[in-house]
Amino acid sequence: MSSSSPASRVSNAMDERIDVLPAEERTAATVHDAAESADRAFHASVARLTGGLSPAAVTLAFADWQLHLLAAPGKCAELAGEAVQHAMDFVNAFSPKHAMFQPWSMIKPKSTDHRFTGRDWELPPFNLLAQAFLLTENWWHLTTSDVRGVARSDAAIVDFVQRQCLDTVAPTNFAGANPKVLRKIIETGGGNFVHGLQNWVEDWLTLLSGGRPDQQFAVGKDVAVTPGKVVYRNELIELIQYAPTTPTVRPEPVLIVPAWIMKYYILDLSPDNSLVRFLVRNGFTVFMISWKNPSSEDRNLSLEDYRERGVDAAVAAIEKMMPGHEIHAAGYCLGGTLLSIAAARMERDRPGCLRSVTLLAAQTDFTEAGELTLFINESQVTFLEDMMWQRGVLGPRQMAGAFQMLRSNDLLWSRLVHDYLIGERARPSDLMSWNADATRMPYRMHSEYLRQLFLNNDLAEGRYHAAGRPIALSDLHKPMFVVGTLRDHVAPWKSVHKIHFLADADTTFVLANGGHNAGIVAAPNEAEHSYQVLRKKATDPYIGPDEWVKLAPSHEGSWWGEWVKFLGGHSGPPVAPPLSEAGKSLPDAPGSYVLEH
């Protein structure tokens, strides 16, 4: 890999192209390239101030909304009427008809809004303040709803931005308006602020030193401790084979493809919370891809490189170690999307390679990809490309910031209140520690991913090329096990459900409770898990998601057992564990790539 800077590499490439042009065209090309480089550098500078959010995209969305709202006198009259009604309801709440104050008489928080839980929020002054805030929040949501002529994407952006602004002034975020903070002040004599300041200083010093405040679990010591060994390595992946713990194993190995946006060990967390350990204990030979954390030197790695040097390379290594055995391939999040691409290509060129395909919270159609699509339009993608062009990678802070914005109440504001105003640290969590261990993404790969998959939806519409030829998800014929999660903000389950009409395969679809991460990391020893499951043959008629929910039986517990049943049903009888001489000079699990920062 070259040690030259991104700017020098771009300059050299421009010089080579310009040299073959006539003099006048060379001058024009030089001026054009210099202007484009200046624009990109300017956009990258602005991106540092906006967290990677395109000001043009937001401005255009607000202009679309405001112009159409001003041209809708009926909608404006409706909003004015709602405002007056809310004001009258609020005034009436000060003189209740009953002897006792009735909390939440005007509006109640949504079931997913946990900011106002607890009896203290039912006391009159705090309850009225909370209801006033919720009424305001509801009114602003109405301003972006059903405005005729506004593009749906623009309305969603405006609604999202307005919600972010309102979240910053929620009464829960202020000591004098939050009864939980006031109670803590009384209990500690104000000591909670001293502890909160100590927590803030600790976090600030950790960030200055390049660390991560939430990363309290050591990789290889507290998490990612399932015994195994790296059996293959290239410049992009390490392939880990986990040691068997049962006298016999199924002859077909399981290959897990995690997302490269995250460290693989979300699927091998604490010993009692590890999907890998669960599979091994149920008699499966498990292989895991561990992605290298790219640097600016890897800026030109493509999405096709990730398929070839990632999934395809892992499959080839397993076939060499275990010849004659088809593979159960499973992919999580973006790893599942990449696996669907690789599997469709294999079905076309090497149909005897895979035994089954499992997709965990992985999208293959991106037309309804949730609030993440708010960040994906031409303006926003161009802005992100310019930011990555200068750095060579998309940094972990940009990704973490985007996900925090999607769930700002849970991931940002509630933590700030708890750590700094109440002055208490949340109990350490292996999942939150993993969440803080973010990775980077190469410029070219992420640009291709955003444009080809998110923006153009090439994969679902048959335009995506693998190995130089277009692939179609309808070529997927092997049995599929697909998991969506009920409260997924990254891969909404109804979007994941679309695999039913994209693939031509027998499909077992599971809808698990929980979110994108907690719904997948659903250990059987945890009581709060539940799921629905329904099997559909390739020849059965299509069932839409709303009808699916009504028909699919519900079960208490973890879906992990359902997956083991599926894998076992598509595997041969148990045999002696395989012996492998691969990877003698390579490290034991968790390997070295996962330790890179």
Residue pairs with C-beta under 8 A, 6 or more apart in sequence:
1 297
1 298
2 9
2 297
3 297
4 12
6 296
6 299
6 389
6 390
6 391
6 392
10 37
14 29
14 30
14 33
17 29
18 26
18 29
18 30
18 33
19 26
21 29
39 386
40 386
40 389
40 390
41 386
41 390
43 382
43 383
43 386
43 387
44 386
44 387
44 389
44 390
44 391
46 55
47 53
47 383
47 384
47 386
47 387
51 398
51 401
52 383
52 384
52 387
52 398
52 401
52 402
53 375
53 380
53 383
54 379
54 380
54 382
54 383
54 384
56 379
56 383
57 157
57 377
57 379
57 380
57 383
58 157
58 161
60 154
60 379
61 153
61 154
61 155
61 157
61 158
61 161
62 158
62 161
64 150
64 151
64 154
65 144
65 147
65 150
65 154
65 155
65 158
68 147
68 148
68 149
68 150
69 75
69 76
69 143
69 147
69 150
70 76
71 149
72 147
72 148
72 149
75 146
75 147
75 148
78 142
79 139
79 142
79 143
82 139
82 142
83 139
86 106
86 135
86 139
89 106
89 135
90 106
90 128
90 131
90 132
90 135
93 105
93 106
93 128
93 131
94 128
96 102
96 105
101 124
101 127
103 121
103 122
103 127
104 122
104 127
104 131
105 131
106 131
106 135
107 131
107 134
107 135
107 138
108 134
109 115
109 116
109 117
109 130
109 134
112 487
113 409
114 409
114 410
114 414
115 170
115 172
115 409
115 413
115 414
116 130
116 172
118 179
118 180
120 126
120 179
120 180
120 183
121 127
121 130
121 179
123 179
126 171
126 177
126 178
126 179
129 171
129 177
130 171
133 166
133 170
133 171
136 166
137 163
137 166
140 162
140 163
140 166
141 159
141 162
141 163
143 162
144 150
144 155
144 156
144 158
144 159
144 162
145 155
145 159
147 155
153 373
153 374
153 377
156 371
156 373
156 374
157 374
160 371
160 374
164 405
164 408
167 408
167 409
167 413
168 413
170 409
170 413
171 177
171 178
172 178
172 413
172 414
172 417
173 413
173 416
173 417
175 181
175 182
175 185
175 421
176 182
178 417
178 421
180 422
181 192
181 417
181 421
181 422
184 192
184 421
184 422
184 423
185 192
185 193
188 423
191 423
192 421
192 422
192 423
192 424
193 421
193 423
194 423
195 423
195 424
196 419
196 420
196 421
196 422
196 423
197 420
198 423
199 419
199 420
199 423
199 425
200 419
200 420
202 213
203 213
203 419
206 212
206 213
207 213
210 597
212 436
212 437
212 438
213 436
214 432
214 433
214 435
214 436
215 433
215 436
215 437
216 428
216 433
217 223
217 270
217 428
217 430
217 433
217 434
219 263
219 265
219 437
219 590
219 594
219 595
220 589
220 590
220 595
222 270
222 430
222 433
223 265
223 268
223 269
223 270
223 430
223 433
223 434
224 264
224 265
224 268
224 269
224 589
224 590
224 594
225 268
225 270
225 271
225 590
226 242
226 268
226 271
226 274
226 276
226 277
226 280
226 589
227 242
227 243
227 588
227 589
228 240
228 241
228 242
228 243
228 288
228 588
228 589
229 240
229 241
229 243
229 583
229 586
229 587
229 588
229 589
230 238
230 239
230 240
230 290
230 583
230 586
230 587
230 588
230 589
230 591
230 592
231 239
231 240
231 241
231 287
231 317
231 321
231 580
231 582
231 583
231 586
232 238
232 239
232 313
232 314
232 317
232 582
232 583
232 586
233 239
233 583
233 586
233 591
233 593
234 309
234 313
235 292
235 309
236 291
236 292
236 301
236 305
236 306
236 309
236 310
236 313
237 289
237 290
237 291
237 292
237 309
237 310
237 313
237 314
237 593
238 289
238 290
238 292
238 586
238 591
238 592
238 593
238 594
239 287
239 288
239 289
239 290
239 313
239 314
239 317
239 318
240 287
240 288
240 289
240 290
240 589
240 590
240 591
241 285
241 286
241 287
241 321
241 580
241 582
241 583
242 276
242 280
242 285
242 286
242 287
242 288
242 589
243 280
244 280
244 285
244 577
245 280
245 281
246 280
246 281
246 282
246 283
246 577
247 576
248 283
248 574
248 575
248 576
248 577
249 283
249 284
249 285
249 574
249 575
249 576
249 577
249 578
250 283
250 284
250 285
250 567
250 568
250 571
250 572
250 574
250 575
251 325
251 571
251 572
251 573
251 574
251 575
252 325
252 326
252 327
252 328
252 355
252 570
252 571
252 572
253 284
253 285
253 286
253 287
253 318
253 322
253 325
253 327
253 328
253 578
254 279
254 284
254 285
254 286
254 287
254 327
254 328
254 329
254 330
254 567
255 287
255 288
255 289
255 314
255 315
255 318
255 327
255 328
255 329
255 330
256 264
256 267
256 276
256 286
256 287
256 288
256 289
256 330
256 331
256 332
256 335
257 289
257 310
257 311
257 314
257 329
257 330
257 331
257 332
257 335
257 336
257 338
257 339
258 264
258 266
258 267
258 288
258 289
258 290
258 291
258 331
258 332
258 333
258 335
259 332
259 333
259 334
259 335
259 336
260 291
260 306
260 310
260 334
260 335
260 439
260 441
261 333
261 334
261 399
261 438
261 439
261 441
262 333
262 434
262 438
262 439
263 290
263 434
263 437
263 439
263 594
264 288
264 289
264 290
264 291
264 594
265 434
265 590
265 594
266 332
266 431
266 434
266 517
266 520
266 521
267 274
267 275
267 276
267 288
267 332
267 520
267 521
268 274
268 275
268 276
268 277
268 288
268 590
269 430
269 431
269 434
269 521
270 430
271 277
272 523
272 525
273 430
273 431
273 521
273 523
274 523
275 520
275 521
275 560
276 286
276 288
278 523
278 524
278 560
278 564
279 286
279 564
280 286
282 564
282 568
283 574
284 328
284 564
284 567
285 322
285 577
285 578
287 314
287 318
289 310
289 311
289 314
289 335
290 590
290 591
290 593
290 594
291 310
291 439
291 593
292 298
292 593
292 596
293 439
293 440
293 593
293 596
293 597
294 301
294 393
294 439
294 440
294 441
294 442
295 392
295 393
295 440
296 391
296 392
296 393
297 392
298 392
298 393
298 442
299 388
299 392
299 393
299 442
299 443
299 444
300 442
300 443
300 444
301 442
301 444
301 445
302 444
302 445
302 448
303 338
303 445
303 448
303 449
303 452
304 466
305 445
306 338
306 445
307 338
307 341
307 342
307 345
307 466
310 338
311 329
311 338
311 339
311 342
312 342
315 327
315 329
315 342
315 346
315 353
317 582
318 327
319 325
319 327
319 353
320 582
321 578
321 580
321 582
322 578
326 352
326 353
326 354
326 355
327 353
327 354
327 355
328 354
328 355
328 356
328 358
328 567
328 570
328 571
329 339
329 342
329 343
329 354
329 356
329 357
329 358
330 336
330 339
330 357
330 358
330 359
330 360
330 481
331 337
331 338
331 339
331 340
331 358
331 359
331 360
331 362
332 360
332 361
332 362
332 520
333 360
333 361
333 362
333 490
333 491
333 516
334 362
334 449
335 362
336 358
336 359
336 360
336 361
336 362
336 363
337 362
337 363
337 364
337 453
337 459
339 357
339 359
339 362
340 357
340 359
340 362
340 364
340 459
340 473
340 476
341 459
341 464
341 466
341 471
342 466
343 354
343 357
343 476
343 478
344 466
344 471
344 472
344 473
344 475
344 476
345 466
345 467
345 471
346 353
346 354
347 354
347 475
347 476
347 477
347 478
348 469
348 471
348 475
349 467
351 477
354 478
355 478
355 479
355 570
355 571
356 478
356 479
356 480
356 481
356 566
356 567
356 570
357 476
357 478
357 479
357 480
357 481
357 505
358 480
358 481
358 482
358 483
358 563
358 566
359 480
359 481
359 482
359 483
359 496
359 499
360 483
360 520
361 483
361 484
361 485
361 488
361 490
361 491
361 496
361 516
361 519
361 520
362 482
362 491
362 496
363 369
363 491
363 495
363 496
363 498
364 459
364 460
364 473
364 498
364 499
364 502
364 503
365 457
365 459
365 460
365 495
365 498
365 502
366 373
366 453
366 454
366 457
366 459
366 460
366 495
367 457
367 460
367 495
368 492
368 494
368 495
369 376
369 454
369 491
369 492
369 495
370 488
370 489
370 490
370 491
370 492
370 495
371 406
371 489
372 402
372 406
372 454
372 489
372 490
373 454
375 384
375 402
376 450
376 454
376 455
377 455
378 455
381 447
381 450
381 451
381 454
381 455
384 394
384 446
384 447
384 450
385 443
385 447
387 394
387 398
388 394
388 441
388 443
388 446
388 447
389 443
391 443
392 442
392 443
393 440
393 441
393 442
393 443
394 440
394 441
394 443
394 446
395 440
396 438
396 439
396 440
397 438
399 438
399 441
400 436
400 438
403 411
403 490
404 411
404 412
405 412
406 489
406 490
407 489
415 426
418 424
418 425
418 426
419 425
419 426
426 432
431 517
431 518
431 521
435 517
452 458
452 459
452 463
452 464
453 459
453 464
456 463
458 464
459 471
459 473
460 473
460 498
460 502
462 470
462 471
462 472
463 470
464 470
464 471
465 471
473 499
473 502
473 503
474 502
474 503
474 504
475 504
476 502
476 503
476 504
476 505
477 503
477 504
477 505
477 538
478 505
479 505
479 506
479 507
479 508
479 566
479 570
480 499
480 503
480 505
480 506
480 507
480 508
481 507
481 508
481 510
481 563
481 566
481 567
482 496
482 497
482 499
482 507
482 508
482 509
482 510
483 496
483 509
483 510
483 511
483 512
483 519
483 520
483 559
483 563
484 491
484 492
484 493
484 494
484 496
484 497
484 509
484 510
484 511
484 512
485 491
485 493
485 511
485 512
485 513
485 514
485 515
485 516
485 518
485 519
485 520
486 493
486 511
486 512
486 513
486 514
486 515
486 519
487 513
487 514
487 515
487 519
488 496
488 515
488 516
488 519
489 515
489 516
490 516
491 516
493 511
493 545
494 545
497 509
497 545
497 548
499 507
499 509
500 507
500 509
500 536
500 542
500 543
501 542
504 538
505 538
506 535
506 536
506 537
506 538
507 535
507 536
507 538
508 533
508 534
508 535
508 536
508 562
508 566
509 533
509 534
509 535
509 536
509 548
509 552
510 531
510 532
510 533
510 559
510 562
510 563
511 531
511 532
511 533
511 548
511 549
511 552
512 519
512 520
512 522
512 529
512 530
512 531
512 559
513 519
513 528
513 529
513 530
513 531
514 520
514 522
514 529
522 529
522 531
522 558
522 559
522 560
523 529
523 558
523 560
524 557
524 558
524 560
524 561
526 558
529 556
529 557
529 558
529 559
530 554
530 555
530 556
530 557
531 554
531 555
531 557
531 558
531 559
531 562
532 549
532 552
532 553
532 554
532 555
533 552
533 553
533 555
533 559
533 562
534 543
534 548
534 551
534 552
534 553
536 543
543 551
555 562
